[in-house]
Structures are given as structure tokens and as C-alpha cells.
Amino acid sequence: MKKGIKTPDPEQLGREVRSATGELITRRRQVVVLDLLATACMGVIALYQIGAIRHVPEPGLPGLDADKVDGSAEAYGLLSVGDAFLGFVSYGVTMLLAAMGGAKRHESHPYVPLAMAGKAVVDAAQAARLTVDQWRLHRAFCSWCLAAAAATFMVVPLVVPEARAAVRRLRGL
């Protein structure tokens, strides 16, 4: 163990994380909920992209065509896999960062909230790019993708207060 870095007892950490109250831990829980929602959306898309279902169910509204969007060449263009599977990994990393550490991790491990904030911004930028690309390339949207993007955008303001607290800690304020 390095001097100055206290590693909490895992059992104590678990109790603390589950029972802690306060704005910052509540926001971290909200990040996990939103990313689980986005992951659920990815699950429906993944079932289609792997062929477990033949059609992505969605409302019959003009401008929506998930099959076209999620079955496109762009959706399989990275790592020879449907992009919903990459979404699982990405959202999993964000949830890992949200769940990591105790209630006051901004004091004990300030780089974790900063990493989470950076990841949230990258996620939101990617969601925005993919949303624009859906219309630009296919003249259609996937309703599941739009729901996941909305959840992703909602994460960004949730992570800002803890990131600010971490910066204050690093500056010694």
C-alpha cells in the first residue's frame, strides 16, 4: 500500500456505497440507471444485429426505420461486429467508473470522477455523431438509438458536480 492512499475494507466499502446519502452518490446511481436504460436499448438492437429477431420493433412513425439503420454497413463497420455490442462495452465502462470507489471518492481518488466525466463527454459526443449519421446516411432514425442517446446526454450534467469537487481536491481548495 502506498503512503497516503487508504484502501477501504471491501465489506465496509460495499455497505458504504449501498447506504450512503448525498448529492454526489445519488448522481452516480442515476448515471448507472441511465446507462442501464441505454444498455437495454442496445440489447434490442443486438438481438437484431445477431439475427435472434428478424425485425426491430418500434413505433410506426414517419422517419423511423431501425432495421435500415441497425442493419447498415456502418452498423457493422468496426471490429466486424454490430455496433450494439460495442455499445454494451462502452456503457459498461461508464457504469464501472460510476460504481468505483466510496461515497467521497472525489477526495480519496479524484482521478476516478474526472475519468468518469471525460468518458461521459466522449459518450455524448459519440451518441450525437451517430444520431446525425443516421439521418445523414439513411434518412431515418432508430427509436431505440434515440432513447439510448437521450439517456447518454442526460448523464453529462450528472457527472459535473463530482468532477468539480475532484478538481477542487486536486488544487488543494
C-alpha positions as CSV (number, residue, x, y, z in Angstrom):
1,M,0.0,0.0,0.0
2,K,1.3,3.4,-1.0
3,K,1.8,6.0,1.7
4,G,-1.2,8.4,1.8
5,I,-3.6,6.1,-0.1
6,K,-6.0,4.3,2.2
7,T,-7.7,1.2,0.7
8,P,-11.0,0.6,2.3
9,D,-12.1,-2.8,3.5
10,P,-14.3,-4.3,0.7
11,E,-17.1,-5.2,3.0
12,Q,-17.1,-1.7,4.6
13,L,-17.0,-0.2,1.1
14,G,-20.0,-2.2,0.0
15,R,-22.0,-1.1,3.0
16,E,-20.9,2.5,2.4
17,V,-21.8,2.6,-1.3
18,R,-25.2,1.0,-0.7
19,S,-26.2,3.1,2.3
20,A,-24.6,6.5,1.6
21,T,-26.7,9.5,1.0
22,G,-25.8,12.8,-0.6
23,E,-25.9,14.5,-3.9
24,L,-22.8,13.0,-5.4
25,I,-23.5,9.4,-4.7
26,T,-27.1,9.9,-5.8
27,R,-25.9,11.3,-9.1
28,R,-23.6,8.3,-9.5
29,R,-26.6,6.0,-9.0
30,Q,-28.5,7.9,-11.6
31,V,-25.6,7.5,-14.1
32,V,-25.8,3.7,-13.6
33,V,-29.6,3.8,-14.1
34,L,-29.4,5.8,-17.3
35,D,-26.6,3.7,-18.7
36,L,-28.6,0.5,-17.9
37,L,-31.5,2.0,-19.8
38,A,-29.2,2.7,-22.8
39,T,-27.8,-0.8,-22.5
40,A,-31.4,-2.2,-22.6
41,C,-31.9,-0.4,-25.8
42,M,-28.6,-1.8,-27.1
43,G,-30.0,-5.3,-26.1
44,V,-32.9,-5.0,-28.5
45,I,-30.7,-3.8,-31.3
46,A,-28.1,-6.5,-30.6
47,L,-30.8,-9.2,-30.9
48,Y,-31.5,-7.9,-34.4
49,Q,-27.8,-7.5,-35.3
50,I,-27.0,-11.1,-34.4
51,G,-30.2,-12.4,-36.1
52,A,-32.1,-13.6,-33.0
53,I,-35.0,-11.4,-34.1
54,R,-35.9,-10.5,-37.7
55,H,-37.2,-7.0,-37.1
56,V,-36.5,-4.3,-34.6
57,P,-39.9,-3.4,-33.0
58,E,-40.6,0.3,-32.9
59,P,-43.5,2.8,-33.4
60,G,-44.8,3.1,-36.9
61,L,-43.9,6.8,-37.1
62,P,-42.5,8.6,-40.2
63,G,-38.7,8.8,-40.2
64,L,-38.2,5.7,-38.1
65,D,-36.6,2.7,-39.6
66,A,-34.4,0.8,-37.1
67,D,-34.0,-2.2,-39.4
68,K,-32.4,0.1,-42.1
69,V,-30.2,1.9,-39.6
70,D,-29.1,-1.0,-37.4
71,G,-28.6,-3.4,-40.4
72,S,-26.5,-1.0,-42.4
73,A,-22.9,-1.4,-43.3
74,E,-22.0,1.4,-40.9
75,A,-23.5,-0.6,-38.0
76,Y,-21.1,-3.4,-38.7
77,G,-18.1,-1.3,-39.8
78,L,-16.0,-1.5,-36.6
79,L,-14.4,-4.8,-35.4
80,S,-16.7,-6.9,-37.7
81,V,-19.5,-6.8,-35.1
82,G,-22.8,-5.0,-34.8
83,D,-22.3,-1.7,-33.0
84,A,-24.8,-2.5,-30.3
85,F,-22.2,-5.0,-28.9
86,L,-19.7,-2.2,-28.8
87,G,-22.3,-0.1,-27.0
88,F,-22.5,-2.7,-24.3
89,V,-18.8,-2.5,-23.6
90,S,-18.8,1.3,-23.7
91,Y,-21.8,1.7,-21.3
92,G,-20.2,-1.0,-19.1
93,V,-17.0,1.1,-18.7
94,T,-19.1,4.2,-17.8
95,M,-21.0,2.2,-15.2
96,L,-17.8,0.8,-13.8
97,L,-16.4,4.3,-13.4
98,A,-19.7,5.4,-11.7
99,A,-19.7,2.4,-9.3
100,M,-16.0,2.6,-8.4
101,G,-15.0,3.8,-5.0
102,G,-16.6,5.1,-1.9
103,A,-19.1,7.9,-1.4
104,K,-16.3,10.5,-1.1
105,R,-14.0,9.2,-3.8
106,H,-13.6,12.7,-5.1
107,E,-11.4,13.2,-2.0
108,S,-9.7,9.9,-1.9
109,H,-9.4,9.1,-5.6
110,P,-10.1,12.3,-7.5
111,Y,-9.0,11.0,-10.9
112,V,-11.9,8.5,-11.0
113,P,-14.6,11.1,-11.1
114,L,-12.5,13.0,-13.7
115,A,-12.2,9.9,-15.8
116,M,-16.0,9.3,-15.5
117,A,-16.7,12.9,-16.6
118,G,-14.4,12.5,-19.6
119,K,-16.0,9.2,-20.5
120,A,-19.5,10.8,-20.3
121,V,-18.5,13.6,-22.6
122,V,-17.0,11.1,-25.1
123,D,-20.2,9.0,-24.9
124,A,-22.4,12.0,-25.5
125,A,-20.2,13.1,-28.5
126,Q,-20.4,9.6,-30.0
127,A,-24.2,9.5,-29.4
128,A,-24.6,12.9,-31.2
129,R,-22.4,11.8,-34.1
130,L,-24.3,8.5,-34.5
131,T,-27.7,10.3,-34.3
132,V,-26.6,12.8,-37.0
133,D,-25.2,10.0,-39.2
134,Q,-28.5,8.1,-39.0
135,W,-30.3,10.9,-40.8
136,R,-27.4,11.9,-43.0
137,L,-26.7,8.4,-44.3
138,H,-30.1,6.7,-44.1
139,R,-32.7,9.5,-43.9
140,A,-34.1,7.5,-41.0
141,F,-33.7,7.1,-37.2
142,C,-33.8,4.1,-34.9
143,S,-36.1,4.9,-32.0
144,W,-34.1,2.6,-29.7
145,C,-30.9,4.5,-30.6
146,L,-32.6,7.8,-29.9
147,A,-33.7,6.6,-26.5
148,A,-30.1,5.4,-25.7
149,A,-28.7,8.8,-27.0
150,A,-31.2,10.7,-24.8
151,A,-30.1,8.7,-21.7
152,T,-26.4,9.3,-22.7
153,F,-26.9,13.0,-22.9
154,M,-28.6,13.1,-19.5
155,V,-25.5,11.6,-17.9
156,V,-23.3,14.6,-18.7
157,P,-24.8,17.1,-16.3
158,L,-24.9,14.4,-13.6
159,V,-21.2,13.9,-13.5
160,V,-20.2,17.6,-13.5
161,P,-20.5,18.3,-9.7
162,E,-18.3,15.4,-8.7
163,A,-15.7,16.3,-11.3
164,R,-15.7,19.9,-10.0
165,A,-15.2,18.5,-6.4
166,A,-12.3,16.4,-7.6
167,V,-10.7,19.4,-9.3
168,R,-11.0,21.4,-6.1
169,R,-9.4,18.5,-4.2
170,L,-6.5,18.3,-6.6
171,R,-6.0,22.0,-6.4
172,G,-6.0,21.8,-2.6
173,L,-9.0,24.0,-2.2
